[in-house]
Amino acid sequence: MSTMPIATTRSMTGIPTGRLAVWWVIGSEIVIFGGLLACYLLLRNLYPHWGESAAHTSTLAGAINTFVLLTSSLFVVLAHHAAERKRHIAAFFYLWLTIGGGLTFLLIKAFEWSYEIAQGYTITANLFWSYYYTAAGIHASHVIVGMIIMAIISFDVLRQRNLPRVELIGIYWHFVDIVWIFLFPLLYIAK
């Protein structure tokens, strides 16, 4: 008797249903983040003074967070590689390194926001800061969700169960990283 959930193994499309479900989720997330990015471009063109507000974001913090997320993506790839080779302990370890990357990202973001808020750059300061906190906050919430799901999956991996889920959380994590790759230049570099 297999311990693999039936939803992970059956397929009407030739694509495993778990993978198909993740791509459906990512498709809906593209709509959300695509709308956010389109709003940014429209508002940036309407309000050239956004550059003045953007000059107060910490490019260094944004760059470090970019490096942290890209490194965490490497760890989730290594976790997937280990899971495919039935190296459960290594996969578990790499998943937790990925979670550590997410936590590091959030800590840097917390320090960054604390500094900006102390300087008076709050969500109500102007339209740029409203957008900045909203977009970065929605992204941060996706990082948190990814970390929670990854932690749950990691314990299944440790018990040698549901190993294909490592690939699925990896796909989601890469999407979260790609979103940051778009947000970083818009919020930190385009001054």
N, C-alpha and C positions, 0 to 999 in steps of 0.2 A: 504494500500500500504506500502510495506516494504522500509525502508531507507537503508537497507543492500545492498552493491554492489553485483551484480549477480556473479562476479568472486569469491566472498567470500563464496557463498552458494552452487553453483553447484559443482558436483563432478562426474567424470567418474570412479574414482579409489576407491571410498569409503573414500578417504582422502580429506578434504576440500582443494580447489585449492590454497587458500592463504598459508596454511601450506605446501603444496607440493612445491609451488614456493619458500618459504623460505628455504626448505631443498635442492632445486636445487641450490640456491645461495650459501648455505653453502658448498655443494659438490664442487662447482667451487672454493670456497675460500680455501678448504682443499687442492686442487691441488696447489694453489699459495703458501700457507704457508708450505705445505708438501715439495715443492721444495726448499723453503728457509731453512727449517730445514735440509733437506738432504744435501744441499750445505754446511751448517755449519758443519755437521758431517764429510763430506769429507775434507773440508778445515782444520778443527781442527786436523784431523789425518795427513794431509800433512804438516802442519805448527805448530809444537809444541810450538813455541814462541808466539802463540796466547794467552797463559796463562799469559804471561808477560803484554800484553796489557789489557787483561780482568781484571787484578789486579787493574787497575785504574778506573774501574766502581764502582759506589757507591752501595754496597750491601744493605745498609740501605734504600736508596731511592727506590731501586727495591723492597725491602720487604714491605715498606710502600705502594707503589703502588699496590702490590699484595693484601694487606689487603683492600685497598680502592676499588679495582675492585671486590673482593669477597663480600664485604659489599654491593656494588651497585647491585650485582647479587641477594642478599637477598631482596633488595628493589624492584627489578623488579618482583620477585616471589610474594612479598606482593601486588604489583600492580595488578598482574594477579589474585590473590586470591580475591582482592577487586572487580575487574571488573566482575568476575564470579558471585559475590553476588550482583551485581548491585549497589555497593557502589562507585559511580562515583567520589565524592570528594576525598575519600581515595585513589582511583586508580590514580587520577590526582596528588595528593600529593606524592605518592610513585614513580611515574614516574619522577617527578621533583627531588626527592632525588637521583634517579638513575642518572639523568643528572648531578646533583651536584657532584656525585661520578666520573663521566667521566671528568668533568671540573677539579676537584681536581687532578685526574690522570695526565691530560695534564699540569696543572700548575707545579706539581712536576717534570714532565718530562722536562718542559721548564727550570726550575731552574737547574736541573741536567745537561742538555745539555749546558746551559750557562757556568756553572762551567767547564765542560770538554773541551769545545771549548777554554775557557780562558787559560786552561792549555796546549793548543796546540794539544789536541786530536780531530782533525777535521775529516771530512769524507775522506779527502785525506791523512791523517797521515800514514795509512797503511791498509792492507787488513782487519784486524779485525775491525778497526773503520769504514771502508766503509760498512762492513756487519752490524755492530751494528746500525749505523744510518739508513741504508736501512730497516732492519727488524723492528726496533723500530718505524721508520717513517711510514712504511706501516701499522703497527698495530695501531699507533696513528690516522692515517687517517680513519681507520675502527671505532675507538672510536668516532671520530667527526661525521662520517656518522650516526652511531647509535644514537648519541645525537640529531641530526637534525630530524631524522625520529621519534624518541621518542617524541620530542617536538610537532611535527605535530600531532601525534597520541593522545597526552595528551589533546589537545584542542578538538578533536573529542570526547574523553572520557568525558570531561567536559560537552559537549552538548549531552551526552548519545547516541553517535552514534559509530558504528563500534567497539564495545567492544572486539570482537575476535582478533583485531589487537594488543591488549596488549600482548596476548600470542605470537604472531608472532614476535614482536620486542624483547620479552623476549628470545625467542629461539636464535635470532641473537646475543643478548647481551651476552648470556651464551657462545656462540661460541667465541666471542671476548675475553672473560675471559679465556677460555680454551687455546686459542693461547698464551695469556700472561703466563699461567702456564707452557707452554713449553719454552717460550723465557726467562723467569726469571732465571731458573737454568743455561741455556746455556750461557747467556750473563753476569750474575752476580755472580753465584756461582762456575761454572766450571773454576776455576782459576788454 
